[in-house]
Amino acid sequence: MPPAQAVMLPGFVRIHVSGRDRARFLHNFCTNNVKALQPGAVCEAFFTDVKARILAHGWVLAAAESLELWMFPGQESALLQHLGRYIITDDVVLRSATVESATVAVFGADPAPLLARCSGGPAALPELNHWREASSDGASGDEAAIMQLCWAGTAVYLLAIESSRLDGLRQRLSSVGIPAADPQAFERLRIRERIPVCGTDLTTEHLAPEADRNVSAISYVKGCYLGQEPIARIDALGHVNRSLRAIHCDAVPEVSLGGTVHLPGTGASGKLTSVCADSDDHGSLGLAVIRTHGLDLSSGLTVMTSAGEVVPAAVCG
């Protein structure tokens, strides 16, 4: 595993949710159990329409007096419009903090000790699936909010800070041995973990269970919410016909992007969306929603690239 490194995440979404009814409100419009979150806890969730089609995906972070939504770009406007339609008598205020914030991902070989030096000691770092709010009285004056996740067996820390203080954070990271890295390194990790970017990897044509993040992002015991009935029916059925998968293919990213995944005996199945160079060889790694139910995906996959070449492929996750 490469050493700890940092990557900027331009346009990463941060939405502040306040008001007396904030937890109940978000609970009713996403797939995970927001009302069970204690301050400092985090849950992954999908926001869906009444037919369980995906509108947005991200993380809900609980603070003592508010909640926050963190997610990849391309989802904020539609989500705010969707949620805003349902705020009638609820005491809920949604405020975008995206423009005023900057987000950095830190990952690699055990970045925790280095981050601890950067952020004021081991006690300052959050546990897995938890976050630590930004301190307003930090001696450095540029304290960042930190969330810890685990992707593909690798610890990932997302640090959000006021945009005006980003340079100070970069300098502090560099000073403790966390240099800036190629964004492709982070993309490989995201794709291997099958973290989708909504609007790119998943759209409103896809149902939340088709992301195949049921264990981490969907609660089946939380009670009613928008989209709950179709998701419960799919759970009772026991499967979906297609799922989001990470696909390796023997082609460079420039021609594999948009390539069609072909499954043995079934023909075309899905298209590669997010694509990056695979670190293991000269091929590429991408995400695609493909047919999975009742199929042997262990061999025989191919990708027809945008250049019309057919190359070998394999499911990585």
Secondary structure as a PSIPRED ss2 file (coil, helix, strand):
# PSIPRED VFORMAT (PSIPRED V4.0)

   1 M C   1.000  0.000  0.000
   2 P C   1.000  0.000  0.000
   3 P E   0.000  0.000  1.000
   4 A C   1.000  0.000  0.000
   5 Q E   0.000  0.000  1.000
   6 A E   0.000  0.000  1.000
   7 V E   0.000  0.000  1.000
   8 M E   0.000  0.000  1.000
   9 L C   1.000  0.000  0.000
  10 P C   1.000  0.000  0.000
  11 G C   1.000  0.000  0.000
  12 F C   1.000  0.000  0.000
  13 V E   0.000  0.000  1.000
  14 R E   0.000  0.000  1.000
  15 I E   0.000  0.000  1.000
  16 H E   0.000  0.000  1.000
  17 V E   0.000  0.000  1.000
  18 S E   0.000  0.000  1.000
  19 G C   1.000  0.000  0.000
  20 R C   1.000  0.000  0.000
  21 D C   1.000  0.000  0.000
  22 R H   0.000  1.000  0.000
  23 A H   0.000  1.000  0.000
  24 R H   0.000  1.000  0.000
  25 F H   0.000  1.000  0.000
  26 L H   0.000  1.000  0.000
  27 H H   0.000  1.000  0.000
  28 N C   1.000  0.000  0.000
  29 F C   1.000  0.000  0.000
  30 C E   0.000  0.000  1.000
  31 T C   1.000  0.000  0.000
  32 N C   1.000  0.000  0.000
  33 N C   1.000  0.000  0.000
  34 V H   0.000  1.000  0.000
  35 K H   0.000  1.000  0.000
  36 A H   0.000  1.000  0.000
  37 L C   1.000  0.000  0.000
  38 Q C   1.000  0.000  0.000
  39 P C   1.000  0.000  0.000
  40 G C   1.000  0.000  0.000
  41 A E   0.000  0.000  1.000
  42 V E   0.000  0.000  1.000
  43 C E   0.000  0.000  1.000
  44 E E   0.000  0.000  1.000
  45 A E   0.000  0.000  1.000
  46 F E   0.000  0.000  1.000
  47 F E   0.000  0.000  1.000
  48 T E   0.000  0.000  1.000
  49 D C   1.000  0.000  0.000
  50 V C   1.000  0.000  0.000
  51 K C   1.000  0.000  0.000
  52 A C   1.000  0.000  0.000
  53 R E   0.000  0.000  1.000
  54 I E   0.000  0.000  1.000
  55 L E   0.000  0.000  1.000
  56 A E   0.000  0.000  1.000
  57 H E   0.000  0.000  1.000
  58 G E   0.000  0.000  1.000
  59 W E   0.000  0.000  1.000
  60 V E   0.000  0.000  1.000
  61 L E   0.000  0.000  1.000
  62 A E   0.000  0.000  1.000
  63 A C   1.000  0.000  0.000
  64 A C   1.000  0.000  0.000
  65 E C   1.000  0.000  0.000
  66 S C   1.000  0.000  0.000
  67 L E   0.000  0.000  1.000
  68 E E   0.000  0.000  1.000
  69 L E   0.000  0.000  1.000
  70 W E   0.000  0.000  1.000
  71 M E   0.000  0.000  1.000
  72 F C   1.000  0.000  0.000
  73 P C   1.000  0.000  0.000
  74 G C   1.000  0.000  0.000
  75 Q C   1.000  0.000  0.000
  76 E H   0.000  1.000  0.000
  77 S H   0.000  1.000  0.000
  78 A H   0.000  1.000  0.000
  79 L H   0.000  1.000  0.000
  80 L H   0.000  1.000  0.000
  81 Q H   0.000  1.000  0.000
  82 H H   0.000  1.000  0.000
  83 L H   0.000  1.000  0.000
  84 G H   0.000  1.000  0.000
  85 R C   1.000  0.000  0.000
  86 Y C   1.000  0.000  0.000
  87 I C   1.000  0.000  0.000
  88 I C   1.000  0.000  0.000
  89 T C   1.000  0.000  0.000
  90 D C   1.000  0.000  0.000
  91 D C   1.000  0.000  0.000
  92 V C   1.000  0.000  0.000
  93 V E   0.000  0.000  1.000
  94 L E   0.000  0.000  1.000
  95 R E   0.000  0.000  1.000
  96 S E   0.000  0.000  1.000
  97 A C   1.000  0.000  0.000
  98 T C   1.000  0.000  0.000
  99 V C   1.000  0.000  0.000
 100 E C   1.000  0.000  0.000
 101 S E   0.000  0.000  1.000
 102 A E   0.000  0.000  1.000
 103 T E   0.000  0.000  1.000
 104 V E   0.000  0.000  1.000
 105 A E   0.000  0.000  1.000
 106 V E   0.000  0.000  1.000
 107 F E   0.000  0.000  1.000
 108 G C   1.000  0.000  0.000
 109 A E   0.000  0.000  1.000
 110 D C   1.000  0.000  0.000
 111 P C   1.000  0.000  0.000
 112 A H   0.000  1.000  0.000
 113 P H   0.000  1.000  0.000
 114 L H   0.000  1.000  0.000
 115 L H   0.000  1.000  0.000
 116 A H   0.000  1.000  0.000
 117 R H   0.000  1.000  0.000
 118 C H   0.000  1.000  0.000
 119 S H   0.000  1.000  0.000
 120 G C   1.000  0.000  0.000
 121 G C   1.000  0.000  0.000
 122 P H   0.000  1.000  0.000
 123 A H   0.000  1.000  0.000
 124 A H   0.000  1.000  0.000
 125 L C   1.000  0.000  0.000
 126 P C   1.000  0.000  0.000
 127 E C   1.000  0.000  0.000
 128 L C   1.000  0.000  0.000
 129 N C   1.000  0.000  0.000
 130 H E   0.000  0.000  1.000
 131 W E   0.000  0.000  1.000
 132 R E   0.000  0.000  1.000
 133 E C   1.000  0.000  0.000
 134 A C   1.000  0.000  0.000
 135 S C   1.000  0.000  0.000
 136 S C   1.000  0.000  0.000
 137 D C   1.000  0.000  0.000
 138 G C   1.000  0.000  0.000
 139 A C   1.000  0.000  0.000
 140 S C   1.000  0.000  0.000
 141 G C   1.000  0.000  0.000
 142 D C   1.000  0.000  0.000
 143 E C   1.000  0.000  0.000
 144 A C   1.000  0.000  0.000
 145 A E   0.000  0.000  1.000
 146 I E   0.000  0.000  1.000
 147 M E   0.000  0.000  1.000
 148 Q E   0.000  0.000  1.000
 149 L E   0.000  0.000  1.000
 150 C E   0.000  0.000  1.000
 151 W E   0.000  0.000  1.000
 152 A C   1.000  0.000  0.000
 153 G C   1.000  0.000  0.000
 154 T E   0.000  0.000  1.000
 155 A E   0.000  0.000  1.000
 156 V E   0.000  0.000  1.000
 157 Y E   0.000  0.000  1.000
 158 L E   0.000  0.000  1.000
 159 L E   0.000  0.000  1.000
 160 A E   0.000  0.000  1.000
 161 I E   0.000  0.000  1.000
 162 E E   0.000  0.000  1.000
 163 S H   0.000  1.000  0.000
 164 S H   0.000  1.000  0.000
 165 R H   0.000  1.000  0.000
 166 L H   0.000  1.000  0.000
 167 D H   0.000  1.000  0.000
 168 G H   0.000  1.000  0.000
 169 L H   0.000  1.000  0.000
 170 R H   0.000  1.000  0.000
 171 Q H   0.000  1.000  0.000
 172 R H   0.000  1.000  0.000
 173 L H   0.000  1.000  0.000
 174 S H   0.000  1.000  0.000
 175 S H   0.000  1.000  0.000
 176 V C   1.000  0.000  0.000
 177 G C   1.000  0.000  0.000
 178 I C   1.000  0.000  0.000
 179 P C   1.000  0.000  0.000
 180 A E   0.000  0.000  1.000
 181 A C   1.000  0.000  0.000
 182 D C   1.000  0.000  0.000
 183 P H   0.000  1.000  0.000
 184 Q H   0.000  1.000  0.000
 185 A H   0.000  1.000  0.000
 186 F H   0.000  1.000  0.000
 187 E H   0.000  1.000  0.000
 188 R H   0.000  1.000  0.000
 189 L H   0.000  1.000  0.000
 190 R H   0.000  1.000  0.000
 191 I H   0.000  1.000  0.000
 192 R H   0.000  1.000  0.000
 193 E H   0.000  1.000  0.000
 194 R C   1.000  0.000  0.000
 195 I C   1.000  0.000  0.000
 196 P C   1.000  0.000  0.000
 197 V C   1.000  0.000  0.000
 198 C E   0.000  0.000  1.000
 199 G C   1.000  0.000  0.000
 200 T C   1.000  0.000  0.000
 201 D C   1.000  0.000  0.000
 202 L E   0.000  0.000  1.000
 203 T C   1.000  0.000  0.000
 204 T C   1.000  0.000  0.000
 205 E C   1.000  0.000  0.000
 206 H C   1.000  0.000  0.000
 207 L E   0.000  0.000  1.000
 208 A H   0.000  1.000  0.000
 209 P H   0.000  1.000  0.000
 210 E H   0.000  1.000  0.000
 211 A H   0.000  1.000  0.000
 212 D C   1.000  0.000  0.000
 213 R C   1.000  0.000  0.000
 214 N H   0.000  1.000  0.000
 215 V H   0.000  1.000  0.000
 216 S H   0.000  1.000  0.000
 217 A H   0.000  1.000  0.000
 218 I C   1.000  0.000  0.000
 219 S C   1.000  0.000  0.000
 220 Y C   1.000  0.000  0.000
 221 V C   1.000  0.000  0.000
 222 K C   1.000  0.000  0.000
 223 G C   1.000  0.000  0.000
 224 C C   1.000  0.000  0.000
 225 Y C   1.000  0.000  0.000
 226 L C   1.000  0.000  0.000
 227 G C   1.000  0.000  0.000
 228 Q H   0.000  1.000  0.000
 229 E H   0.000  1.000  0.000
 230 P H   0.000  1.000  0.000
 231 I H   0.000  1.000  0.000
 232 A H   0.000  1.000  0.000
 233 R H   0.000  1.000  0.000
 234 I H   0.000  1.000  0.000
 235 D H   0.000  1.000  0.000
 236 A H   0.000  1.000  0.000
 237 L H   0.000  1.000  0.000
 238 G C   1.000  0.000  0.000
 239 H C   1.000  0.000  0.000
 240 V C   1.000  0.000  0.000
 241 N C   1.000  0.000  0.000
 242 R E   0.000  0.000  1.000
 243 S E   0.000  0.000  1.000
 244 L E   0.000  0.000  1.000
 245 R E   0.000  0.000  1.000
 246 A E   0.000  0.000  1.000
 247 I E   0.000  0.000  1.000
 248 H E   0.000  0.000  1.000
 249 C E   0.000  0.000  1.000
 250 D C   1.000  0.000  0.000
 251 A C   1.000  0.000  0.000
 252 V C   1.000  0.000  0.000
 253 P H   0.000  1.000  0.000
 254 E H   0.000  1.000  0.000
 255 V H   0.000  1.000  0.000
 256 S H   0.000  1.000  0.000
 257 L C   1.000  0.000  0.000
 258 G C   1.000  0.000  0.000
 259 G C   1.000  0.000  0.000
 260 T E   0.000  0.000  1.000
 261 V E   0.000  0.000  1.000
 262 H E   0.000  0.000  1.000
 263 L E   0.000  0.000  1.000
 264 P C   1.000  0.000  0.000
 265 G C   1.000  0.000  0.000
 266 T C   1.000  0.000  0.000
 267 G E   0.000  0.000  1.000
 268 A E   0.000  0.000  1.000
 269 S E   0.000  0.000  1.000
 270 G E   0.000  0.000  1.000
 271 K E   0.000  0.000  1.000
 272 L C   1.000  0.000  0.000
 273 T C   1.000  0.000  0.000
 274 S C   1.000  0.000  0.000
 275 V E   0.000  0.000  1.000
 276 C E   0.000  0.000  1.000
 277 A E   0.000  0.000  1.000
 278 D C   1.000  0.000  0.000
 279 S C   1.000  0.000  0.000
 280 D C   1.000  0.000  0.000
 281 D C   1.000  0.000  0.000
 282 H C   1.000  0.000  0.000
 283 G C   1.000  0.000  0.000
 284 S E   0.000  0.000  1.000
 285 L E   0.000  0.000  1.000
 286 G E   0.000  0.000  1.000
 287 L E   0.000  0.000  1.000
 288 A E   0.000  0.000  1.000
 289 V E   0.000  0.000  1.000
 290 I E   0.000  0.000  1.000
 291 R E   0.000  0.000  1.000
 292 T C   1.000  0.000  0.000
 293 H C   1.000  0.000  0.000
 294 G C   1.000  0.000  0.000
 295 L C   1.000  0.000  0.000
 296 D C   1.000  0.000  0.000
 297 L C   1.000  0.000  0.000
 298 S C   1.000  0.000  0.000
 299 S C   1.000  0.000  0.000
 300 G C   1.000  0.000  0.000
 301 L C   1.000  0.000  0.000
 302 T E   0.000  0.000  1.000
 303 V E   0.000  0.000  1.000
 304 M E   0.000  0.000  1.000
 305 T C   1.000  0.000  0.000
 306 S C   1.000  0.000  0.000
 307 A C   1.000  0.000  0.000
 308 G C   1.000  0.000  0.000
 309 E C   1.000  0.000  0.000
 310 V E   0.000  0.000  1.000
 311 V E   0.000  0.000  1.000
 312 P E   0.000  0.000  1.000
 313 A E   0.000  0.000  1.000
 314 A E   0.000  0.000  1.000
 315 V E   0.000  0.000  1.000
 316 C C   1.000  0.000  0.000
 317 G C   1.000  0.000  0.000
